[in-house]
Amino acid sequence: MTFSTQSKGVYAIATTPFFEDGSIDFNSIDKLTDFYEESGCTGVTILGIMGEAPKLEPEASRAIVKRVVSRSKIPVIVGVSAPGFASMRSLARDSMEMGAAGVMIAPPPALRTDDQIVNYFAGAVEAVGEDVPWVLQDYPLTLTVVMTSGVIAKIMSNHTSCLMLKHEDWPGLEKISKLRAMQKAKELRDFSVLCGNGGMFLDFEPERGADGAMTGYGFPDMLTEFMGLFAAGKRDEAHDLFDAHLPLIRYEQQLGIGLAVRKHVLKRRGVIASDAQRKPAQMLTPTARTEVDYLLARVARHDKRAAL
């Protein structure tokens, strides 16, 4: 199973299910993997920021990769970002040997200049191997690394093994337009653009040229339905569906508790057994949990999938 410069649709950013004691819930991993496929996702990305990757031991990371890859019928991309290239290479090569479609690499927060960013990814590609397909993650809100359109273009031009941009800049609509204009003018090669930020701006990202979403909102089936409506030219219907979910999407986008909201929703939907996170973690207070449940009830007035 592979992905390409033409990949479209929704790649779900998977959470990592845990039991209350912090051990990995492999049965919930199976259910979650099946759920993403049944939701119409065209791929799944594991061990990302929302997958609590930094809290995992190396052997645990590999166990998760093995379980998801063996279960999934859609391409699996593995987040391999790490402080050092040695551990990045090790996880990347092991993941590919287990059957992953590719890896995702994010810049470390210490990078500041354009040259530092370009040189870092040159080193990362050398480390994982030029034969490994990869996704460039652009997420300045969390990673604090600002990649201009020019820097992204240079990285893409330098490394044909990069097949996809995970676009999470904010505001970022103009960046999508600029990159697509460069491609239209034959100044930049083709690559897939999937957007994150919990789907916060998915209502307009495809109109700017994005190929879909790579995010983990608790209703990936809504995201795939939205993309289908957009592809069918049903703009108003797509926006009506998106608008019904927007209050919950916005609530989930709060820094610090976003993962707690997402896991709570997935638990309410019966996909994972527990909303536990590995420590350190910020859990929902009883008041916050009540607010999320209220928002679910509001969404259910327009989308029966939220009637839990």
matplotlib code that plots the C-alpha trace (Angstrom):
import matplotlib.pyplot as plt

x = [0.0, 1.5, 0.7, 1.8, 2.0, -1.6, -3.0, -6.3, -9.1, -8.6, -5.6, -6.6, -4.1, -4.5, -4.6, -2.8, -5.2, -4.0, -5.4, -5.7, -2.3, -0.6, -0.2, -1.1, -4.7, -4.0, -7.7, -8.7, -5.9, -7.6, -11.0, -9.6, -7.8, -11.0, -13.0, -10.8, -11.2, -14.9, -15.1, -13.9, -10.3, -7.8, -4.9, -3.9, -0.9, 0.3, 2.8, 2.2, 1.9, -1.6, -0.4, 1.7, 4.8, 7.3, 5.8, 6.5, 9.5, 11.2, 9.9, 6.3, 6.5, 7.5, 4.8, 2.2, 3.5, 3.4, -0.1, -1.6, 0.3, -0.8, -4.4, -4.9, -6.2, -5.2, -1.7, -0.1, 2.3, 4.5, 5.7, 9.4, 10.4, 13.1, 15.8, 18.5, 18.9, 20.0, 16.7, 14.8, 16.6, 16.0, 12.3, 11.9, 13.7, 12.0, 8.6, 9.2, 10.3, 7.0, 5.0, 4.4, 3.7, 6.1, 7.1, 6.3, 9.1, 8.6, 11.3, 12.7, 11.8, 15.4, 15.5, 15.1, 16.7, 15.7, 19.2, 18.9, 15.5, 16.7, 19.9, 18.0, 15.7, 18.7, 20.2, 16.9, 16.5, 20.1, 19.4, 16.2, 17.3, 16.3, 14.2, 11.8, 8.7, 7.9, 5.6, 6.8, 5.0, 4.5, 3.0, 4.5, 1.8, 3.2, 6.7, 7.5, 9.4, 8.1, 8.5, 7.8, 6.4, 9.9, 11.5, 8.9, 9.5, 13.2, 12.8, 10.4, 12.8, 15.8, 14.0, 11.8, 11.2, 8.9, 5.5, 3.2, 2.9, 1.0, -0.1, -0.9, 0.1, -2.4, -3.4, -2.4, -4.9, -2.7, 0.2, -1.8, -2.7, 0.9, 2.3, -0.4, 0.3, 4.0, 3.1, 0.7, 3.5, 5.8, 8.1, 7.5, 6.9, 3.7, 3.0, 0.0, -1.3, -3.3, -4.3, -4.4, -5.4, -8.3, -10.1, -10.6, -10.2, -11.2, -14.3, -12.0, -8.8, -9.9, -11.1, -7.5, -6.1, -5.7, -6.2, -7.9, -7.2, -4.6, -6.1, -7.7, -11.1, -13.4, -15.6, -13.4, -16.5, -17.7, -14.4, -14.6, -18.3, -17.3, -14.6, -17.1, -19.6, -16.9, -15.7, -19.3, -19.6, -22.1, -20.6, -23.5, -24.2, -20.5, -20.5, -23.7, -22.2, -19.0, -20.8, -22.8, -19.5, -17.6, -18.3, -17.0, -14.0, -13.2, -13.5, -11.1, -8.6, -7.8, -4.1, -3.5, -6.8, -7.4, -6.3, -8.4, -11.4, -10.6, -10.2, -13.4, -15.4, -13.8, -14.7, -18.3, -18.5, -17.4, -14.2, -11.7, -12.3, -10.7, -9.8, -6.6, -3.4, 0.1, 1.5, 2.1, -1.3, -4.1, -7.4, -10.9, -12.5, -16.1, -17.2, -15.3, -16.6, -20.2, -19.5, -18.2, -21.3, -23.5, -21.7, -22.2, -25.9, -26.0, -24.2, -26.6, -29.5, -27.9, -25.8, -27.1, -23.6, -23.2, -26.3, -24.4]
y = [0.0, 3.3, 7.0, 9.4, 13.0, 12.5, 11.3, 12.7, 12.4, 12.1, 10.6, 10.2, 11.2, 8.3, 8.7, 6.0, 4.1, 3.4, 1.8, 3.8, 2.4, 3.7, 0.4, 0.2, -1.0, -3.1, -4.2, -0.5, 0.0, -2.7, -1.1, 2.4, 1.1, -0.5, 2.6, 4.9, 2.6, 2.2, 6.0, 6.3, 7.4, 7.0, 6.6, 6.8, 8.5, 7.1, 8.2, 11.9, 14.7, 13.6, 10.0, 10.9, 9.6, 11.3, 9.4, 6.0, 3.7, 2.6, -0.9, 0.4, 2.5, -0.5, -2.6, 0.0, 0.2, -3.6, -3.8, -1.0, -2.0, -5.7, -4.6, -1.7, -2.0, 1.6, 3.2, 3.8, 6.7, 6.7, 9.8, 9.4, 12.9, 12.7, 14.9, 12.9, 11.3, 7.9, 7.2, 8.7, 6.4, 3.3, 3.8, 4.8, 1.8, -0.6, 0.9, 0.5, -3.1, -3.8, -2.5, 1.2, 3.3, 6.1, 8.4, 11.9, 14.3, 17.5, 20.2, 20.5, 23.7, 25.0, 25.8, 29.5, 30.5, 29.3, 27.7, 25.8, 24.4, 23.4, 21.8, 19.9, 18.2, 17.4, 15.6, 13.9, 12.5, 11.3, 9.6, 7.8, 7.0, 8.6, 5.5, 6.2, 8.2, 11.0, 13.7, 17.2, 18.5, 22.3, 23.1, 26.4, 26.9, 24.0, 23.5, 27.2, 26.7, 29.0, 27.6, 30.1, 28.9, 29.4, 27.2, 24.5, 24.8, 24.4, 21.3, 19.8, 20.5, 19.1, 15.9, 14.0, 11.4, 14.0, 13.2, 15.2, 18.4, 18.3, 21.9, 23.3, 26.9, 29.4, 31.6, 29.3, 29.6, 32.0, 29.6, 26.9, 29.2, 30.4, 26.8, 25.8, 28.8, 27.9, 24.5, 25.8, 28.0, 24.9, 26.4, 23.6, 19.9, 18.1, 16.9, 16.2, 18.8, 17.5, 19.9, 19.6, 21.9, 19.6, 20.5, 24.0, 25.5, 22.6, 24.5, 26.6, 24.6, 22.4, 25.5, 26.8, 23.6, 21.2, 17.6, 16.8, 16.6, 14.9, 15.4, 13.5, 15.1, 12.7, 12.4, 11.4, 10.1, 13.7, 14.8, 12.2, 13.1, 16.8, 16.0, 13.9, 16.7, 19.2, 16.8, 16.6, 20.4, 20.5, 23.6, 24.7, 21.1, 20.7, 24.0, 23.1, 19.9, 21.6, 24.4, 21.9, 20.4, 23.7, 24.4, 21.0, 21.3, 24.7, 23.3, 20.5, 23.0, 24.4, 24.0, 21.6, 19.8, 19.0, 15.4, 14.9, 16.1, 13.9, 10.8, 11.6, 11.8, 8.5, 6.8, 8.1, 6.8, 3.3, 3.3, 3.2, 1.8, 4.6, 8.2, 7.8, 9.5, 8.8, 11.2, 14.1, 14.8, 17.3, 15.6, 17.1, 18.5, 17.4, 20.8, 20.5, 17.0, 18.3, 21.0, 18.5, 16.3, 19.4, 20.2, 16.6, 16.9, 20.1, 18.4, 15.5, 17.9, 18.0, 14.8, 11.7, 10.3, 12.5, 11.1, 9.1]
z = [0.0, -1.1, -1.3, -4.0, -5.2, -6.3, -3.0, -2.0, 0.6, 4.3, 6.1, 9.7, 12.4, 14.8, 18.6, 20.6, 22.9, 26.4, 29.5, 32.7, 33.8, 30.7, 28.9, 25.3, 24.4, 21.3, 21.0, 20.7, 18.2, 16.1, 16.4, 15.7, 12.6, 11.3, 12.1, 10.0, 7.0, 7.5, 7.8, 4.2, 5.0, 2.2, 4.7, 8.3, 10.0, 13.3, 16.0, 15.3, 17.9, 18.7, 18.9, 22.0, 20.2, 22.5, 25.5, 23.9, 24.4, 21.1, 21.4, 22.1, 18.9, 16.9, 18.4, 17.4, 13.9, 13.5, 14.8, 12.7, 9.5, 9.8, 10.4, 8.0, 4.4, 3.6, 3.5, 6.9, 7.3, 10.5, 12.3, 12.8, 14.0, 16.7, 18.2, 16.5, 13.1, 14.4, 16.1, 13.2, 10.7, 12.9, 13.3, 9.6, 8.3, 10.7, 9.8, 6.0, 6.6, 8.4, 5.5, 6.1, 3.1, 4.2, 7.1, 8.2, 9.3, 11.3, 11.9, 15.4, 17.3, 17.3, 13.6, 12.8, 9.5, 6.0, 5.5, 8.8, 7.8, 4.3, 5.6, 8.4, 5.9, 3.7, 6.7, 7.6, 4.0, 4.1, 7.4, 6.5, 3.0, -0.3, -1.1, 1.7, 0.7, 3.2, 4.3, 5.2, 8.2, 8.3, 11.8, 13.0, 15.8, 17.8, 16.3, 16.2, 12.9, 10.1, 6.6, 3.8, 0.5, -0.9, 1.7, 1.1, -2.6, -2.1, 0.0, -2.5, -5.3, -3.5, -2.4, -4.9, -2.2, -0.4, -1.9, 0.4, 2.4, 5.6, 5.7, 9.1, 8.9, 10.4, 8.6, 5.7, 2.8, 0.9, 1.3, -0.4, -3.3, -3.7, -3.9, -6.4, -8.5, -8.6, -9.8, -12.4, -13.7, -13.8, -11.2, -8.8, -9.2, -8.2, -4.6, -2.5, 0.0, 2.9, 5.7, 9.5, 12.3, 13.3, 10.0, 11.3, 7.8, 5.6, 4.4, 2.1, 1.9, -1.0, -2.9, -2.6, -4.0, -1.1, -1.9, 1.5, 5.2, 7.4, 10.8, 13.7, 14.4, 16.1, 13.1, 10.2, 8.4, 8.3, 6.8, 4.1, 3.4, 3.1, 0.6, -1.4, -1.5, -2.5, -5.3, -6.5, -6.7, -3.9, -2.2, -0.1, 1.2, 2.0, 4.0, 5.8, 7.0, 8.0, 9.8, 11.9, 13.2, 13.5, 17.2, 18.2, 15.8, 17.4, 20.9, 20.1, 18.8, 22.2, 22.9, 25.7, 25.9, 22.2, 22.5, 25.6, 23.7, 20.7, 22.9, 24.8, 21.5, 20.2, 23.5, 23.3, 19.8, 21.0, 19.1, 22.0, 25.4, 27.4, 27.0, 29.0, 28.1, 29.1, 31.7, 31.7, 30.3, 30.7, 31.1, 30.8, 33.9, 34.6, 33.4, 30.1, 29.6, 30.0, 27.5, 24.9, 25.5, 25.0, 21.7, 20.6, 21.2, 19.2, 16.3, 16.5, 15.5, 12.1, 11.9, 13.5, 13.8, 16.9, 18.6, 21.1]

ax = plt.figure().add_subplot(projection="3d")
ax.plot(x, y, z, "-o")
ax.set_aspect("equal")
plt.show()
